[in-house]
């Protein structure tokens, strides 16, 4: 059995490090200053959360109880004070943040509050399988692209344009949210019904010369025009 | 690993039951252990085509409800020892099927059989949905005419959305079986051509079964067509289709118009 080694006691190592902290400098009247702070927080809530904040009391003359009161009101706003400077050390109690001195001014990177990541809305729906009879694709946010055919009895409803890389046999309704510049494109037109922004045309009215050719449908004034695609 | 195959179509009367019996018998002949399950509750036909209608004691609904065990309901074919039938009920209807019951039965069948072939009823309601729910592969039987093709397209859409496999992000392997193909009518433009059908359905072709009077004769005597008329063109087509199902590459034989000798000489068309 190994001899149990005596743990060698070492002095605790102390190191120095400098950090960048925000400095809040209250001014008289304190009430007004707190109101201004509230306004700032209302515009960018949570700005101070997790950030080290130092309180500079050199511009005000506060008693011990006033300092305590200020710290408490700041904590209520989720601002935790790392240290206090610009004040007589004798005014600080052991429960308050420690006194700091020797702070150097430095530029703070533009304090832009972090916006919640706003993902750009997806403006196009891509389907890489054929749309089968009876299926209904509804996408009011934008364009719909189908890599395949659209079966008879299927329908595509889009807020933007409709692109079918195959035969369009079902119903296609483009520009449904009041978008008259939307178009319908397909490689072979055998559609049952085409509609753009409410103006519709059924298969009956489709010109025979257009059948089985790549075509596009678009609105010209209030009239739907269906023309071959070169 | 057992495979669950659903034979479906959407449209009625295209040849699902005939094909289920033919493919089931062909697989059993090759040596696979096959059970054919009739999901057409209330309008059962698979027992007639298999010639087992006088031996039905318990059926699918009895097993779903726990009234009978699976082994009591299964009927062994008299001609092929690897072929079994689970008949449907004639007195009940499709509402008697439950998803949980069907799932349980299919799981139990998968343990003893190589192939579980589900004969789907026509339509897209409960019976058809439950027959395809647990499928690994699907054979979509289509007649080369517009209404059948559109209904098959609908069913393909459902195979891609309403099956357990689709819900888990996997695919049900699909095959088209064109049945009742009449070459003469296709040549005259009265029927859709195979290319038209495949262009609309965008699914691989398993086989082309020609229109044949042997099929009616076979179902009249209660025997799968491949056993009743082994030399018929329909039988050859079913055997080829079955071999393709097992993964073999078989050249696709498009049935051609048959002309009698005299008619050929005299240039007349067959009536």
Interface residues (C-beta under 8 A of the other chain):
Chain A: X129 X130 X132 X133 X134 X135 X148 X149 X151 X152 X153 X154 X167 X169
Chain B: X124 X150 X151 X153 X154 X156 X157 X158 X160 X199 X200 X202
